[in-house]
């Protein structure tokens, strides 16, 4: 993959899952993050929200990027019944979110922004996820053992709750983890 050697790849994400997925693509990269307020205007659609946030993260690097740098930013949301489920702040919120997702379908959308000094390209991926009916005991067990407070929707598909609770997925599994790696690879190759 000589085409990637012309870039210094920067992944702007603290997410260990995103870092591992990019590493598993055999890309050499560094991690740099800039803390920003992840707020978006009212009225955005479910696919516009994560793209807006990924672009907002990329914009925060405007004064940091150098010639030859390629920045990758991403944001993932869970969309259920016309609302965004963010990261739960506590045990009660996590329980409420997983109870909402139980026995229903939701969408996981990841927006990605690729940015160099002179180019920017954004895209998104949508996966449909269906949970079986979860018992209160299963939800509490998961929350207490896995502490999913850094995950949109309060769960990680690659963890216990995904193993026992997800009955069907349509779309990219890795998108649900936080980075649609197949689409990212294709977009990078054409960038």
Order of alpha helices (4+ residues) and beta strands (2+ residues): beta-alpha-beta-alpha-beta-beta-alpha-beta-beta-alpha-alpha-beta-alpha-alpha
